[in-house]
Amino acid sequence: MYNPGYPYGVMRIMPGVHQIVEAEAGVRDMRERLQSYAVLAETRCCLVLDKARCIYFEPDGSRQASAQAPEGMRLRLKYSVWIREGGRHV
């Protein structure tokens, strides 16, 4: 099991497949990236701040704080995600 340490992002790729992204540039930058990805990819993302605090980002652009972090992911990968202007992600 890959454990990136806190904080980290979880991006839903498809049902049962998630990508874990380290928050290398800080929480604010990761929050903006995850929110953009959720809207662009029309999927749910989560910023895990610690064991009992996270923020879920919805495809409609809304976000919600929660004490329930994502669990049970089958695929855990480490990647850096950059979102370019114009709506494309690399």
N, C-alpha and C positions, 0 to 999 in steps of 0.2 A: 504494500500500500504506500503510495506516494503522499507524503505530508509536507506541504510547502511552508507551514508555519503561518501565523496570523499577521496581517490580514491576507486573504486571497479571494479570487473570484471563481465562480462556478458558472459556466456557460452551457446551456442545454443545446446539444447538437441534434439529437433526435430522441425519441423515447428510450430510456435506459442507457443513453450514451451522453456523457458530460465531459467537458474539458475544464481542467483546473488551471488557473492563470495566477501567477504570483503578482502581487501588488508592488512591483519594483520601483515604480515612480511615485508611490504614495497613495493614500486612501482617496483623496480628492480626484486624482487622475483616473484611478481605477473605477471610481463611481461613475464618472463621465463616460468612460469607455464601455462599461457594462450596460449603462442606460442606453447608449447609442446602439450597441449590438442588439439588445432586446427589441428595440423598435425596428431596426433594419432587417433582422433575421426573423422577426415576428415570433419570438420565443421568450421564455422566462430565464432570467439570470439572477445570481445572488452574490452579494459581497459579504463574505464571512469575516466579521471583525474580531470575534473571539468565540469561545465555546458556547456562549449563551446570547450572542448578539449578531444579527445579520440584517441585511437590507435586500428585499426582493424587488427586482425591476420587471415590470410587465410590458408586453408588446404595445400597449396603448400609451406608454410613456409614464405611467404612474409608478410609484414605489411605496413600499410598506416595510416598516421595521418589524422584526420578529425575533423571538427567542428560540425558534426552531430552525436550526441549520439543516441544509440538505443532507440526506443519508442514503445509503444503499446504492451508490453509483458503481456501475460495473467497470467502466473504463476511465482511468485517470491518467491524464497526459499533462505534460509541462510544456507550455508554449508562451511566447510573448505575442500579444495581439495588438496590432496597430490599426486604427480606423482612419482612413484618409478622408479628406474633404471630398464631397461628391457622393457619399454614401457607399463607398466600396471598402471592404475590409480585406486585410492581407494576413 
